C-alpha cells in the first residue's frame, strides 16, 4: 500500500523544500532573476522579514524565509555555518547550458561547469552543472539527455 496515494493539495507538489536566508527578500528576487523561479506567495512581516514565501518552477515549489525568526530559531543560512550545507537542491531544466549562463550573469558562483554524465544503457544520461547562490546554498541543475533504454 502506498503511503502517498491521495493527490497533494492544490498548488503544491508531493514534496517541497524550504531554505533559510539571512536576507530572504533580496534572495527571492535573485532566485527569480538567476534561476527562473516565480513567486506564488510572499508574506512580508515586520522589519522587512519574510514570514513565508512560495517560489515555483516547472511544478516544483520551494519556500524561502528569513533564518532569524522566533518561529524557527534552528534555521540557519550557510553563511552562518561557514558555508556548510545540509542539503542541496536538484532541479531539471530544459536547457542546462542556457540556464547556467543565466545564473552566471546574475552572479551565481559556478563550481562545476555543465558536463554530461552517461550512466550506461541500464540507466540514463544527464547534463548538469552545480552552482552556489548568494548565501551559499548549493544547487544542481540538470537536463535529461537520454532516458533509460
C-alpha positions as CSV (number, residue, x, y, z in Angstrom):
1,X,0.0,0.0,0.0
2,X,1.3,3.4,-1.0
3,X,1.6,6.0,1.8
4,X,1.2,8.8,-0.7
5,X,-1.9,7.8,-2.6
6,X,-4.1,10.9,-2.4
7,X,-3.4,14.0,-4.6
8,X,-1.3,16.7,-3.0
9,X,-3.1,19.9,-2.0
10,X,-3.9,22.2,-5.0
11,X,-0.9,24.3,-5.9
12,X,1.5,22.1,-4.0
13,X,3.8,19.3,-5.3
14,X,4.1,16.0,-3.5
15,X,7.3,17.2,-1.9
16,X,8.8,20.6,-1.5
17,X,11.9,22.2,0.2
18,X,12.4,25.1,2.4
19,X,15.6,27.3,2.6
20,X,16.7,29.9,5.1
21,X,18.4,33.1,4.1
22,X,19.9,35.8,6.3
23,X,18.3,38.2,3.8
24,X,15.3,36.4,2.3
25,X,13.7,39.3,0.5
26,X,16.6,40.1,-1.8
27,X,17.3,36.3,-2.1
28,X,13.8,35.8,-3.5
29,X,14.3,38.5,-6.1
30,X,17.7,37.0,-7.0
31,X,16.4,33.4,-7.3
32,X,13.7,34.6,-9.7
33,X,16.2,36.5,-11.8
34,X,19.0,33.9,-11.7
35,X,17.2,30.6,-11.8
36,X,13.8,31.5,-13.2
37,X,11.6,30.9,-10.2
38,X,8.2,32.7,-10.0
39,X,6.7,34.0,-6.7
40,X,3.4,32.1,-6.0
41,X,3.1,33.6,-2.5
42,X,5.0,36.1,-0.4
43,X,4.2,37.1,3.2
44,X,6.2,40.0,4.4
45,X,6.4,40.5,8.2
46,X,7.8,43.2,10.4
47,X,11.2,44.9,9.6
48,X,11.1,43.6,6.1
49,X,11.5,40.0,7.1
50,X,9.9,37.2,5.0
51,X,7.5,35.2,7.2
52,X,6.7,32.7,4.4
53,X,7.1,32.5,0.6
54,X,6.5,30.0,-2.1
55,X,8.5,30.0,-5.3
56,X,7.6,27.8,-8.2
57,X,9.4,26.4,-11.2
58,X,8.2,23.7,-13.5
59,X,5.8,22.1,-11.0
60,X,8.3,22.3,-8.1
61,X,8.0,24.5,-5.1
62,X,10.5,25.9,-2.6
63,X,9.7,28.1,0.5
64,X,12.2,30.8,1.3
65,X,12.2,32.6,4.6
66,X,14.5,34.6,6.9
67,X,16.8,32.5,9.1
68,X,16.3,34.6,12.2
69,X,12.7,34.2,13.2
70,X,11.0,33.4,16.5
71,X,9.1,30.6,14.9
72,X,12.1,28.6,13.7
73,X,15.2,29.6,15.6
74,X,17.1,26.5,14.5
75,X,17.1,27.6,10.8
76,X,20.4,28.9,9.5
77,X,21.8,30.2,6.3
78,X,25.0,28.6,5.1
79,X,26.6,32.0,5.7
80,X,26.1,31.4,9.5
81,X,27.6,27.9,9.3
82,X,30.9,28.7,7.4
83,X,29.4,27.5,4.1
84,X,28.1,24.2,5.4
85,X,25.0,22.8,3.6
86,X,22.9,20.1,5.0
87,X,21.1,19.6,1.6
88,X,21.4,20.6,-2.0
89,X,18.6,21.0,-4.4
90,X,18.4,19.3,-7.9
91,X,16.2,21.0,-10.5
92,X,15.5,19.7,-14.0
93,X,15.5,22.4,-16.7
94,X,15.0,22.3,-20.5
95,X,18.4,23.8,-21.5
96,X,21.1,23.4,-18.9
97,X,23.7,25.4,-20.8
98,X,21.4,28.4,-21.3
99,X,20.4,28.1,-17.6
100,X,24.0,28.1,-16.5
101,X,24.7,31.3,-18.4
102,X,21.6,33.0,-16.9
103,X,22.7,32.0,-13.4
104,X,26.3,33.1,-14.1
105,X,25.2,36.5,-15.4
106,X,23.1,37.0,-12.2
107,X,26.1,36.3,-10.0
108,X,25.9,32.6,-9.2
109,X,29.2,31.0,-8.4
110,X,29.6,28.2,-10.9
111,X,31.5,25.4,-9.1
112,X,31.0,22.8,-11.8
113,X,30.6,23.8,-15.4
114,X,27.9,21.9,-17.5
115,X,29.0,18.4,-18.1
116,X,27.3,15.3,-19.5
117,X,27.2,12.2,-17.4
118,X,26.2,8.9,-19.0
119,X,25.4,6.2,-16.5
120,X,25.1,3.4,-19.1
121,X,22.3,1.7,-21.0
122,X,20.7,0.4,-17.9
123,X,20.3,4.0,-16.6
124,X,20.2,7.4,-18.2
125,X,22.3,10.3,-19.3
126,X,22.1,13.8,-17.8
127,X,23.9,17.1,-18.4
128,X,24.3,19.1,-15.3
129,X,26.1,22.0,-13.5
130,X,26.5,23.0,-9.9
131,X,26.4,26.5,-8.6
132,X,26.3,28.4,-5.3
133,X,23.7,31.2,-4.6
134,X,24.2,34.5,-2.8
135,X,24.2,33.0,0.7
136,X,26.0,29.7,0.0
137,X,23.2,27.2,-0.9
138,X,24.4,24.6,-3.4
139,X,22.1,23.9,-6.4
140,X,22.3,21.3,-9.2
141,X,20.6,22.0,-12.4
142,X,20.1,19.1,-14.8
143,X,18.8,18.3,-18.3
144,X,17.9,14.7,-19.2
145,X,19.8,13.8,-22.4
146,X,18.8,10.2,-22.7
147,X,16.3,8.0,-20.9
148,X,17.0,4.5,-19.6
149,X,16.9,2.1,-22.5
